Amino acid sequence: MNRRWRPHWDRWLARRIPASGSVRLTQRRIFIVPSRVGGAFMIALGLMLLAGINYQNSLAYGLTFLLASVFVVAILHTYRNLAGLTLKAGGTTPVFVGEAGRWRVRLESSGRAHQAIALGWLPADLQSVDIAEQGSVTCELNAPTTRRGWLRPGRLRVESRFPLGVLVAWSWVDLDQPLLVYPRPLPGELPLHAGADQQSPEQGRLAHGQGADDFQGLKAYQPGDSRRRLDWKAYSRGQGLQVKDFASYSGLELDLDFEALDGDIETRLSRLCHWVLMLSERQQSFALRLPGLYRAAASGDAHRDACLQALALYGSPP
């Protein structure tokens, strides 16, 4: 569509099909036009009609009107294949920059079956699904991610060319389910709080235990050890179940500080993201310090997710 008319089209579409977590396709939300095949079909019918008129051939008249009636009936069936279908937001899973974003969409039929329903975001290929009578289908749609924060892929195209392919019925649906994109993890030096480096290594070093600073070796697996730290390579070599042992600096405050890092904003956030993941995997308590935000030291999945979200949304408008 011409860029000049695009804003007007978007505003009209927002009024006609507003964003919602659940959208039922009705007459006001479905558009239908001939497809490329349908356009060629109509041109062929026009030529057949001209030939029939020129030669006064009744058989040509009959065949032309028969095919035209099939085209008219196909309009109804193409529309009915899309009408009554309900699309619901199925949720998203946060990803890191560079990974494929995943959106789950649930399609439900309240009556008849719907066949060859295609959906997706153009210009990518659309995904085709069939929905049984009174049934439902959940499909997963993918799109690339290039920046952190909330990603809104735009309106979803839902279309049907069933049964003959001479017409296409479609709708533009906004299920209002943004995807949270975390910064890309970037390995780097662990940024401790400035006050922590005043202690000597002898005061703070702990040689054993579930630390986060130095890899000490392997030890035999004991009930209660984290499965995330299992060394599967050693197990595949027949050395039994072993876990990775790390040393930590118990006297140092693991306070990940944005201001203690060098580089641009995205590089700093990526390094912090790496250490949030590493420390969480090792079950190490840590705090996160960003300009205007501080999360106290804690551990666990909830703390990890809260820190990753803070990194993803840093600098974004509230």
LUMFITI-777859 format. One record per atom (N, C-alpha, C): residue in three letters; z, x, y. Coordinates in steps of 0.001 Angstrom, whole numbers, padded with zeros to 6 digits, always signed. Example, Ala and Ser with C-alpha at 12.3 -4.5 7.8 and 13.67 -1.06 7.14 Angstrom:
2
Ala+007800+013190-005690
Ala+007800+012300-004500
Ala+007800+013200-003300
Ser+007080+012850-002250
Ser+007140+013670-001060
Ser+007870+012900+000030
# end
This chain:
318
Met+000000+000847-001185
Met+000000+000000+000000
Met+000000+000890+001245
Asn-000668+000415+002298
Asn-000727+001142+003555
Asn+000677+001322+004124
Arg+000978+002550+004609
Arg+002308+002841+005135
Arg+002650+001956+006324
Arg+001643+001512+007036
Arg+001891+000672+008207
Arg+002516-000654+007807
Trp+002073-001199+006670
Trp+002550-002512+006239
Trp+003705-002427+005258
Arg+004030-001214+004801
Arg+005078-001072+003794
Arg+006427-001612+004251
Pro+006919-001302+005473
Pro+008219-001856+005898
Pro+008243-003373+005924
His+007144-003996+006362
His+007083-005463+006396
His+007134-006032+004982
Trp+006423-005387+004057
Trp+006427-005828+002662
Trp+007824-005697+002071
Asp+008517-004592+002330
Asp+009854-004379+001783
Asp+010836-005413+002309
Arg+010758-005752+003601
Arg+011663-006750+004160
Arg+011385-008126+003573
Trp+010119-008455+003417
Trp+009776-009761+002822
Trp+010241-009830+001377
Leu+010062-008737+000645
Leu+010475-008705-000753
Leu+011987-008785-000889
Ala+012718-008160+000046
Ala+014181-008213-000001
Ala+014694-009629+000221
Arg+013987-010411+001041
Arg+014384-011805+001250
Arg+014021-012669+000050
Arg+012886-012400-000545
Arg+012419-013245-001648
Arg+013110-012902-002962
Ile+013325-011597-003209
Ile+013998-011159-004441
Ile+015122-010208-004026
Pro+016272-010712-003603
Pro+017357-009837-003142
Pro+017940-009005-004283
Ala+018562-007889-003916
Ala+019186-007018-004910
Ala+020340-007744-005588
Ser+020428-007593-006908
Ser+021477-008255-007675
Ser+021609-007567-009025
Gly+022804-007645-009604
Gly+023023-007057-010917
Gly+022383-007850-012036
Ser+021974-009072-011756
Ser+021308-009920-012749
Ser+020235-010744-012039
Val+019013-010685-012538
Val+017885-011384-011924
Val+017155-012188-012989
Arg+016963-013473-012711
Arg+016179-014329-013601
Arg+014806-014553-012957
Leu+013754-014300-013716
Leu+012400-014411-013190
Leu+011966-015873-013191
Thr+011706-016381-011994
Thr+011258-017760-011813
Thr+009932-017753-011062
Gln+009451-018935-010726
Gln+008147-019056-010074
Gln+008098-018299-008752
Arg+009197-018310-007987
Arg+009220-017645-006686
Arg+009235-016125-006814
Arg+009533-015610-007996
Arg+009693-014166-008164
Arg+008590-013540-009013
Ile+007585-014294-009367
Ile+006505-013792-010216
Ile+005187-013876-009457
Phe+004422-012806-009483
Phe+003094-012753-008880
Phe+002084-012546-010005
Ile+000883-013094-009843
Ile-000128-012980-010889
Ile-001515-012848-010260
Val-002277-011874-010733
Val-003650-011648-010272
Val-004466-011169-011464
Pro-005794-011219-011377
Pro-006619-010657-012452
Pro-006441-009148-012553
Ser-006433-008646-013746
Ser-006400-007203-013967
Ser-007810-006631-013803
Arg-007952-005322-013997
Arg-009284-004720-013927
Arg-010196-005308-015000
Val-009623-005513-016185
Val-010402-006149-017254
Val-010770-007569-016854
Gly-009828-008268-016227
Gly-010108-009626-015787
Gly-011166-009673-014704
Gly-011152-008683-013795
Gly-012187-008633-012769
Gly-013568-008442-013363
Ala-013666-007526-014349
Ala-014957-007328-015027
Ala-015370-008587-015781
Phe-014373-009272-016354
Phe-014650-010521-017078
Phe-015218-011577-016136
Met-014648-011692-014942
Met-015132-012678-013979
Met-016545-012339-013493
Ile-016824-011061-013296
Ile-018181-010664-012900
Ile-019181-011011-013989
Ala-018782-010771-015243
Ala-019664-011110-016366
Ala-019923-012616-016423
Leu-018884-013413-016169
Leu-019070-014865-016156
Leu-020044-015285-015045
Gly-019911-014640-013874
Gly-020830-014963-012783
Gly-022280-014656-013139
Leu-022509-013505-013807
Leu-023865-013142-014215
Leu-024399-014100-015270
Met-023511-014501-016196
Met-023932-015458-017226
Met-024296-016799-016598
Leu-023549-017213-015584
Leu-023855-018473-014917
Leu-025192-018395-014183
Leu-025456-017291-013515
Leu-026734-017116-012828
Leu-027893-017124-013824
Ala-027670-016483-014975
Ala-028725-016482-015992
Ala-028973-017882-016510
Gly-027899-018644-016715
Gly-028068-020024-017193
Gly-028802-020879-016191
Ile-028489-020700-014903
Ile-029173-021472-013868
Ile-030642-021079-013781
Asn-030916-019773-013888
Asn-032286-019292-013758
Asn-033179-019786-014891
Tyr-032632-019770-016097
Tyr-033449-020155-017260
Tyr-033181-021587-017710
Gln-032291-022283-017007
Gln-031963-023662-017388
Gln-031607-023740-018869
Asn-030713-022833-019296
Asn-030327-022715-020704
Asn-028977-023389-020897
Ser-028960-024445-021672
Ser-027719-025194-021909
Ser-026699-024354-022677
Leu-027179-023533-023610
Leu-026263-022700-024382
Leu-025546-021707-023469
Ala-026250-021149-022506
Ala-025633-020226-021560
Ala-024588-020941-020702
Tyr-024917-022197-020282
Tyr-023935-022989-019548
Tyr-022674-023203-020387
Gly-022868-023626-021622
Gly-021734-023938-022484
Gly-020838-022728-022723
Leu-021468-021568-023002
Leu-020680-020356-023263
Leu-019932-019915-022006
Thr-020597-020025-020858
Thr-019945-019618-019604
Thr-018733-020487-019309
Phe-018868-021801-019430
Phe-017748-022697-019137
Phe-016642-022580-020174
Leu-017008-022282-021425
Leu-015992-022089-022462
Leu-015133-020863-022152
Leu-015795-019766-021807
Leu-015057-018540-021485
Leu-014243-018706-020200
Ala-014770-019466-019234
Ala-014030-019708-018006
Ala-012767-020524-018292
Ser-012872-021484-019201
Ser-011688-022282-019551
Ser-010640-021428-020259
Val-011101-020470-021089
Val-010162-019551-021733
Val-009429-018726-020671
Phe-010133-018312-019652
Phe-009535-017541-018564
Phe-008468-018364-017846
Val-008759-019639-017585
Val-007799-020509-016895
Val-006555-020724-017753
Val-006748-020937-019054
Val-005601-021120-019952
Val-004768-019844-020029
Ala-005430-018681-019952
Ala-004705-017403-020003
Ala-003779-017239-018805
Ile-004119-017850-017671
Ile-003235-017786-016497
Ile-001870-018374-016836
Leu-001865-019546-017469
Leu-000616-020213-017822
Leu+000180-019383-018828
His-000476-018886-019864
His+000246-018161-020916
His+000766-016810-020410
Thr+000020-016149-019529
Thr+000500-014880-018976
Thr+001721-015100-018111
Tyr+001682-016169-017317
Tyr+002845-016490-016484
Tyr+004056-016876-017337
Arg+003849-017697-018348
Arg+004952-018159-019197
Arg+005592-017014-019973
Asn+004835-015980-020255
Asn+005404-014867-021005
Asn+006440-014094-020188
Leu+006366-014213-018865
Leu+007319-013526-017996
Leu+008384-014467-017444
Ala+008025-015728-017265
Ala+008949-016694-016675
Ala+010142-016944-017604
Gly+011320-017066-017006
Gly+012536-017345-017767
Gly+013244-016110-018284
Leu+012659-014952-018121
Leu+013275-013710-018584
Leu+014368-013288-017599
Thr+015497-012850-018125
Thr+016625-012403-017307
Thr+016828-010905-017489
Leu+016922-010187-016382
Leu+017169-008744-016412
Leu+018555-008484-015839
Lys+019339-007668-016551
Lys+020704-007357-016129
Lys+020907-005848-016108
Ala+021693-005394-015135
Ala+022030-003971-015047
Ala+022950-003610-016205
Gly+022564-002583-016964
Gly+023347-002174-018125
Gly+024219-000964-017881
Gly+024238-000445-016656
Gly+025080+000697-016342
Gly+024316+002009-016354
Thr+024940+003036-015811
Thr+024356+004370-015743
Thr+025380+005400-016187
Thr+024901+006581-016498
Thr+025755+007710-016854
Thr+025479+008846-015880
Pro+026508+009375-015189
Pro+026274+010465-014227
Pro+025603+011664-014886
Val+024742+012328-014151
Val+024040+013513-014636
Val+024129+014601-013576
Phe+023639+015785-013921
Phe+023602+016903-012990
Phe+022189+017042-012424
Val+022096+017634-011249
Val+020803+017824-010603
Val+019861+018564-011550
Gly+018658+018043-011689
Gly+017673+018641-012587
Gly+017565+017924-013912
Glu+018615+017187-014303
Glu+018555+016410-015531
Glu+017879+015065-015268
Ala+017409+014444-016323
Ala+016784+013127-016196
Ala+017856+012057-016046
Gly+017749+011270-014983
Gly+018669+010153-014811
Gly+018345+009038-015784
Arg+019382+008349-016247
Arg+019205+007293-017245
Arg+019820+005994-016737
Trp+019000+004955-016749
Trp+019440+003620-016376
Trp+019245+002692-017566
Arg+020262+001918-017896
Arg+020154+000935-018983
Arg+019896-000449-018382
Val+018879-001112-018919
Val+018492-002444-018451
Val+018493-003381-019655
Arg+019162-004507-019522
Arg+019249-005493-020593
Arg+018330-006666-020263
Leu+017443-007001-021194
Leu+016525-008126-021034
Leu+016944-009231-021992
Glu+017118-010430-021470
Glu+017591-011554-022265
Glu+016630-012729-022161
Ser+016447-013400-023280
Ser+015609-014600-023339
Ser+016499-015812-023547
Ser+016338-016802-022695
Ser+017121-018025-022833
Ser+016367-019103-023597
Gly+015127-018813-023980
Gly+014328-019810-024693
Gly+013329-019157-025609
Arg+012060-019195-025225
Arg+010989-018678-026058
Arg+010989-017153-026091
Ala+010217-016613-027018
Ala+010074-015163-027140
Ala+009183-014629-026028
His+009400-013364-025680
His+008594-012684-024674
His+008010-011434-025321
Gln+006715-011290-025250
Gln+006041-010201-025954
Gln+005380-009232-024974
Ala+005460-007932-025359
Ala+004801-006859-024601
Ala+005196-006882-023128
Ile+006500-006920-022864
Ile+007009-006840-021497
Ile+007112-005361-021123
Ala+006462-004974-020055
Ala+006477-003578-019615
Ala+007340-003452-018364
Leu+008140-002396-018297
Leu+008991-002182-017128
Leu+009187-000691-016884
Gly+009438-000352-015631
Gly+009628+001039-015249
Gly+009351+001218-013772
Trp+009309+002480-013354
Trp+009038+002819-011952
Trp+007690+003519-011861
Leu+006811+002956-011072
Leu+005507+003577-010860
Leu+005660+004825-010001
Pro+004822+005849-010180
Pro+003612+005875-011009
Pro+003829+006318-012450
Ala+005092+006429-012897
Ala+005356+006813-014278
Ala+004896+005706-015227
Asp+004683+006062-016484
Asp+004278+005081-017479
Asp+005390+004060-017696
Leu+004995+002814-017890
Leu+005960+001750-018121
Leu+006323+001679-019598
Gln+007549+001265-019859
Gln+008046+001120-021227
Gln+007855-000317-021675
Ser+007309-000519-022875
Ser+006999-001855-023379
Ser+008008-002281-024436
Val+008491-003530-024330
Val+009462-004066-025283
Val+009111-005513-025609
Asp+009583-005977-026750
Asp+009461-007376-027160
Asp+010859-007985-027228
Ile+011005-009226-026766
Ile+012287-009923-026803
Ile+012127-011161-027674
Ala+012941-011244-028699
Ala+012859-012375-029615
Ala+013387-013651-028957
Glu+013068-014773-029549
Glu+013552-016067-029059
Glu+015077-016086-029064
Gln+015683-016460-027951
Gln+017134-016472-027768
Gln+017754-015098-028040
Gly+016972-014048-027866
Gly+017456-012704-028162
Gly+017595-011854-026919
Ser+017954-010600-027124
Ser+018116-009656-026015
Ser+017772-008254-026496
Val+017376-007427-025557
Val+017019-006034-025829
Val+017559-005174-024693
Thr+018137-004027-025043
Thr+018584-003069-024042
Thr+017695-001840-024119
Cys+017069-001502-023012
Cys+016208-000324-022979
Cys+016740+000667-021945
Glu+016411+001925-022161
Glu+016866+003005-021285
Glu+015679+003576-020533
Leu+015770+003590-019215
Leu+014709+004101-018367
Leu+015139+005433-017760
Asn+014205+006344-017632
Asn+014496+007681-017125
Asn+013736+007949-015837
Ala+014328+008784-015003
Ala+013678+009233-013766
Ala+014256+010598-013405
Pro+013462+011484-012808
Pro+013963+012826-012473
Pro+014971+012779-011324
Thr+015857+013771-011285
Thr+016835+013905-010212
Thr+016605+015243-009512
Thr+016590+015226-008196
Thr+016317+016434-007426
Thr+017415+016764-006425
Arg+018356+015865-006200
Arg+019428+016130-005247
Arg+020682+015399-005710
Arg+021836+015911-005228
Arg+023113+015314-005615
Arg+023390+014049-004796
Gly+024400+013297-005217
Gly+024783+012078-004515
Gly+024341+010839-005280
Trp+024344+009730-004596
Trp+023900+008480-005201
Trp+022373+008425-005199
Leu+021812+008161-006352
Leu+020355+008055-006479
Leu+019982+006597-006729
Arg+019176+006056-005842
Arg+018665+004687-005990
Arg+017167+004779-006241
Pro+016726+004482-007453
Pro+015315+004696-007801
Pro+014358+003695-007187
Gly+014865+002666-006545
Gly+013971+001669-005955
Gly+013765+000483-006876
Arg+012887-000391-006461
Arg+012655-001611-007229
Arg+011942-001327-008543
Leu+012378-002024-009551
Leu+011840-001890-010905
Leu+010657-002851-011072
Arg+009557-002336-011584
Arg+008392-003191-011833
Arg+008473-003749-013251
Val+008353-005062-013351
Val+008331-005755-014642
Val+007021-006513-014710
Glu+006238-006302-015764
Glu+004934-006943-015820
Glu+004582-007373-017227
Ser+003597-008273-017311
Ser+003083-008761-018590
Ser+001578-008954-018473
Arg+000845-008487-019487
Arg-000599-008712-019575
Arg-000939-009521-020826
Phe+000083-010007-021471
Phe-000098-010807-022683
Phe-000606-012201-022297
Pro-001540-012837-023034
Pro-002017-012414-024361
Pro-003371-011694-024371
Leu-004185-011839-023330
Leu-005560-011337-023377
Leu-005780-010084-022539
Gly-004878-009789-021624
Gly-005044-008625-020770
Gly-005965-008837-019590
Val-006467-010055-019400
Val-007368-010312-018276
Val-006606-010619-016992
Leu-005299-010864-017109
Leu-004458-011106-015940
Leu-003188-010271-016074
Val-002576-009977-014949
Val-001300-009274-014948
Val-000318-010057-014083
Ala+000803-010438-014701
Ala+001898-011096-013988
Ala+003012-010076-013825
Trp+003556-009957-012619
Trp+004567-008929-012405
Trp+005600-009397-011389
Ser+006684-008612-011336
Ser+007730-008851-010348
Ser+008365-007509-010000
Trp+008952-007441-008796
Trp+009673-006245-008350
Trp+011154-006605-008289
Val+011960-005954-009123
Val+013371-006318-009281
Val+014259-005156-008849
Asp+015261-005452-008045
Asp+016260-004455-007647
Asp+017585-004835-008299
Leu+017964-004092-009360
Leu+019195-004403-010092
Leu+020430-003768-009464
Asp+020269-003059-008370
Asp+021398-002540-007604
Asp+022372-001745-008486
Gln+021847-000730-009180
Gln+022719+000134-009977
Gln+022409+001609-009667
Pro+023030+002138-008609
Pro+022793+003540-008245
Pro+023365+004481-009301
Leu+022780+005660-009382
Leu+023199+006682-010340
Leu+023850+007831-009575
Leu+025007+008282-010061
Leu+025702+009391-009432
Leu+025182+010707-010007
Val+024735+011599-009121
Val+024181+012889-009532
Val+025111+013997-009056
Tyr+025628+014779-010005
Tyr+026512+015894-009675
Tyr+025692+017123-009287
Pro+026310+018095-008580
Pro+025598+019353-008298
Pro+025265+020085-009598
Arg+024228+020906-009561
Arg+023872+021705-010728
Arg+024917+022822-010906
Pro+025562+022932-012079
Pro+026554+023999-012290
Pro+025925+025377-012141
Leu+026611+026245-011403
Leu+026124+027601-011156
Leu+027271+028570-011417
Pro+027171+029412-012439
Pro+028252+030372-012722
Pro+028476+031302-011537
Gly+029740+031637-011310
Gly+030088+032541-010221
Gly+031545+032903-010286
Glu+032000+033686-009338
Glu+033389+034150-009318
Glu+034332+032988-009064
Leu+035449+032982-009796
Leu+036422+031906-009668
Leu+037094+031968-008294
Pro+036931+030927-007463
Pro+037509+030948-006114
Pro+038939+030438-006112
Leu+039920+031335-006193
Leu+041318+030939-006127
Leu+041749+030770-004677
His+042833+030032-004497
His+043373+029831-003148
His+043806+031166-002571
Ala+043660+031339-001279
Ala+043906+032633-000649
Ala+045337+033103-000853
Gly+046273+032189-000928
Gly+047659+032597-001102
Gly+047963+033117-002470
Ala+047055+032905-003443
Ala+047341+033294-004809
Ala+047139+034775-005037
Asp+046267+035435-004227
Asp+045948+036819-004502
Asp+047035+037770-004002
Gln+048129+037232-003463
Gln+049204+038079-003015
Gln+050105+038519-004155
Gln+049963+037896-005334
Gln+050775+038255-006469
Gln+050111+039376-007236
Ser+050895+040158-007888
Ser+050359+041235-008706
Ser+049986+040704-010056
Pro+049047+041344-010772
Pro+048663+040893-012094
Pro+049836+040898-013064
Glu+050792+041864-012875
Glu+051921+041923-013799
Glu+052819+040701-013646
Gln+052866+040123-012442
Gln+053706+038960-012219
Gln+053069+037695-012758
Gly+051764+037676-012752
Gly+051119+036422-013095
Gly+050458+036394-014431
Arg+050305+037504-015143
Arg+049474+037501-016332
Arg+050213+036914-017529
Leu+049534+036068-018239
Leu+050031+035504-019484
Leu+049031+035859-020552
Ala+049458+036610-021570
Ala+048517+037193-022517
Ala+048022+036207-023552
His+048698+035140-023763
His+048293+034193-024803
His+048419+032769-024273
Gly+047813+031844-025023
Gly+047899+030441-024670
Gly+046575+029916-024207
Gln+046562+028671-023824
Gln+045331+028013-023413
Gln+045060+028333-021955
Gly+044535+029515-021709
Gly+044248+029939-020362
Gly+042810+029708-020006
Ala+042392+030275-018870
Ala+041044+030008-018385
Ala+040359+031230-017818
Asp+041044+032416-017874
Asp+040472+033543-017155
Asp+039730+034521-018043
Asp+040344+034996-019132
Asp+039758+036036-019959
Asp+039721+035599-021410
Phe+038589+035841-022063
Phe+038448+035549-023485
Phe+039166+036638-024279
Gln+040103+036222-025149
Gln+040916+037170-025895
Gln+040432+037379-027324
Gly+039687+036454-027878
Gly+039238+036552-029253
Gly+039333+035218-029954
Leu+039379+035273-031276
Leu+039449+034060-032084
Leu+040778+034009-032820
Lys+041226+032802-033076
Lys+042427+032611-033891
Lys+042187+031432-034812
Ala+042969+031361-035884
Ala+042805+030306-036873
Ala+043113+028944-036256
Tyr+042355+027978-036659
Tyr+042539+026617-036149
Tyr+043868+026047-036619
Gln+044599+025430-035713
Gln+045854+024762-036007
Gln+045745+023300-035577
Pro+046341+022395-036349
Pro+046310+020990-035940
Pro+046815+020831-034511
Gly+046063+020125-033694
Gly+046402+019944-032287
Gly+045563+020779-031352
Asp+044879+021813-031875
Asp+043987+022603-031029
Asp+042795+021761-030596
Ser+042303+022033-029404
Ser+041164+021283-028874
Ser+039908+021575-029693
Arg+039220+020538-030083
Arg+037979+020715-030833
Arg+036860+021269-029957
Arg+037013+021149-028659
Arg+035995+021686-027751
Arg+035942+023209-027816
Arg+037028+023823-028304
Arg+037092+025280-028336
Arg+036810+025853-029719
Leu+036355+025024-030641
Leu+036008+025508-031972
Leu+034792+026427-031906
Asp+034825+027491-032669
Asp+033697+028420-032745
Asp+032847+028040-033945
Trp+031812+027249-033699
Trp+030984+026752-034799
Trp+030114+027853-035393
Lys+029798+028867-034603
Lys+029013+029969-035149
Lys+029787+030716-036226
Ala+031077+030951-035980
Ala+031903+031597-036995
Ala+032044+030717-038235
Tyr+032140+029422-038013
Tyr+032260+028497-039150
Tyr+030993+028515-040003
Ser+029817+028612-039325
Ser+028556+028650-040073
Ser+028410+029937-040872
Arg+029097+031002-040448
Arg+029056+032255-041205
Arg+030070+032302-042321
Gly+030777+031181-042546
Gly+031739+031115-043638
Gly+033090+031713-043314
Gln+033434+031852-042026
Gln+034701+032443-041635
Gln+035788+031407-041397
Gly+035508+030156-041751
Gly+036503+029106-041586
Gly+036568+028608-040153
Leu+037442+027618-039941
Leu+037597+027041-038614
Leu+038426+027969-037741
Gln+037842+028396-036630
Gln+038524+029248-035677
Gln+038302+028699-034271
Val+039268+028949-033402
Val+039169+028485-032026
Val+039186+029686-031097
Lys+038545+029530-029948
Lys+038507+030584-028946
Lys+039839+030632-028209
Asp+040376+031841-028056
Asp+041662+032039-027394
Asp+041425+032709-026054
Phe+042025+032141-025001
Phe+041870+032668-023662
Phe+043234+033054-023093
Ala+043219+034010-022189
Ala+044417+034362-021424
Ala+044303+033765-020039
Ser+045401+033485-019438
Ser+045394+032916-018093
Ser+046382+033650-017206
Tyr+046261+033420-015931
Tyr+047204+033957-014962
Tyr+048120+032809-014541
Ser+049245+032727-015234
Ser+050114+031574-015000
Ser+050727+031593-013613
Gly+050855+032785-013016
Gly+051468+032856-011694
Gly+050505+032499-010590
Leu+049192+032459-010885
Leu+048210+032138-009863
Leu+047984+030642-009788
Glu+047882+030150-008595
Glu+047596+028734-008407
Glu+046094+028515-008505
Leu+045657+027770-009510
Leu+044232+027510-009684
Leu+043810+026431-008682
Asp+043530+026892-007505
Asp+043172+026020-006389
Asp+041737+026359-005990
Leu+040782+025601-006482
Leu+039373+025874-006200
Leu+039091+025537-004742
Asp+038755+026568-003986
Asp+038659+026429-002529
Asp+037215+026609-002069
Phe+036667+025587-001420
Phe+035308+025634-000888
Phe+035165+026736+000155
Glu+036170+026896+001006
Glu+036083+027860+002093
Glu+036156+029298+001607
Ala+036657+029526+000384
Ala+036779+030885-000131
Ala+035472+031418-000696
Leu+034446+030596-000726
Leu+033169+030998-001309
Leu+032165+031394-000235
Asp+031218+032213-000630
Asp+030109+032590+000239
Asp+028870+031789-000143
Gly+027903+031732+000760
Gly+026655+031045+000481
Gly+026551+029732+001220
Asp+025426+029065+001024
Asp+025227+027783+001685
Asp+026027+026692+000983
Ile+025952+025488+001523
Ile+026776+024384+001014
Ile+026458+024083-000442
Glu+025165+023981-000776
Glu+024795+023598-002137
Glu+025206+024671-003145
Thr+025104+025943-002768
Thr+025520+027015-003674
Thr+027018+026951-003927
Arg+027795+026726-002889
Arg+029249+026621-003053
Arg+029619+025443-003957
Leu+029002+024300-003707
Leu+029305+023117-004524
Leu+028912+023332-005974
Ser+027804+024017-006203
Ser+027365+024273-007570
Ser+028341+025196-008296
Arg+028864+026196-007597
Arg+029837+027084-008226
Arg+031145+026356-008519
Leu+031584+025541-007585
Leu+032783+024748-007827
Leu+032577+023798-009006
Cys+031401+023216-009094
Cys+031087+022322-010214
Cys+031202+023062-011539
His+030706+024292-011586
His+030787+025091-012811
His+032234+025302-013225
Trp+033095+025639-012273
Trp+034475+025922-012626
Trp+035262+024653-012932
Val+034916+023556-012320
Val+035550+022289-012688
Val+035269+021970-014153
Leu+034032+022172-014574
Leu+033681+021908-015970
Leu+034360+022895-016908
Met+034370+024173-016542
Met+034957+025187-017408
Met+036460+024983-017577
Leu+037151+024765-016472
Leu+038602+024590-016542
Leu+038968+023296-017257
Ser+038186+022253-017071
Ser+038453+020993-017766
Ser+038241+021149-019265
Glu+037205+021896-019644
Glu+036950+022114-021062
Glu+038092+022878-021717
Arg+038691+023783-020962
Arg+039792+024582-021502
Arg+041151+023941-021261
Gln+041144+022721-020718
Gln+042375+021961-020488
Gln+043323+022695-019550
Gln+042779+023350-018558
Gln+043564+024098-017579
Gln+043753+023244-016332
Ser+044985+023173-015843
Ser+045257+022425-014625
Ser+044694+023172-013422
Phe+044131+022433-012468
Phe+043564+023047-011270
Phe+043543+022023-010138
Ala+043417+022540-008928
Ala+043278+021697-007744
Ala+041926+021982-007104
Leu+041471+021054-006295
Leu+040185+021206-005607
Leu+040400+021004-004120
Arg+039889+021963-003343
Arg+040049+021911-001897
Arg+038665+021929-001244
Leu+038324+020828-000563
Leu+037092+020718+000204
Leu+037453+020420+001651
Pro+036590+020736+002604
Pro+036872+020375+003997
Pro+037100+018872+004138
Gly+038321+018523+004552
Gly+038656+017112+004723
Gly+039111+016415+003461
Leu+039237+017143+002350
Leu+039654+016510+001097
Leu+040418+017514+000253
Tyr+041502+017056-000348
Tyr+042274+017905-001257
Tyr+042738+017055-002432
Arg+042486+017552-003628
Arg+042969+016903-004849
Arg+043974+017825-005504
Ala+045173+017290-005687
Ala+046260+018096-006225
Ala+045955+018541-007649
Ala+046650+019605-008056
Ala+046435+020177-009383
Ala+046742+019152-010468
Ala+045832+019048-011411
Ala+045993+018140-012545
Ala+044984+018558-013606
Ser+044980+017874-014705
Ser+044020+018131-015770
Ser+043635+016805-016403
Gly+042662+016854-017311
Gly+042232+015641-017987
Gly+040875+015152-017492
Asp+040322+014224-018239
Asp+038985+013715-017927
Asp+038938+012974-016601
Ala+040000+012213-016289
Ala+039999+011450-015043
Ala+039983+012389-013841
His+040755+013463-013911
His+040777+014440-012808
His+039431+015145-012698
Arg+038847+015499-013846
Arg+037528+016140-013828
Arg+036493+015238-013173
Asp+036453+013966-013577
Asp+035452+013053-013027
Asp+035656+012842-011534
Ala+036931+012763-011096
Ala+037194+012575-009672
Ala+036737+013785-008869
Cys+036943+014993-009405
Cys+036510+016197-008702
Cys+034989+016295-008662
Leu+034334+015973-009768
Leu+032878+016019-009790
Leu+032279+015011-008819
Gln+032898+013839-008720
Gln+032400+012840-007770
Gln+032594+013319-006336
Ala+033722+013960-006068
Ala+033959+014497-004717
Ala+032920+015556-004369
Leu+032557+016395-005339
Leu+031526+017411-005092
Leu+030172+016752-004872
Ala+029860+015722-005665
Ala+028561+015054-005552
Ala+028394+014359-004210
Leu+029476+013802-003684
Leu+029384+012985-002463
Leu+029806+013752-001219
Tyr+030042+015042-001340
Tyr+030472+015813-000177
Tyr+029374+015797+000904
Gly+029777+015453+002094
Gly+028838+015389+003213
Gly+028051+014113+003305
Ser+028197+013202+002335
Ser+027472+011922+002376
Ser+028208+010944+003278
Pro+027512+010063+003930
Pro+028186+009073+004771
Pro+029036+008150+003919
Pro+030201+007718+004396
Pro+031080+006846+003623
Pro+030458+005484+003383
# end
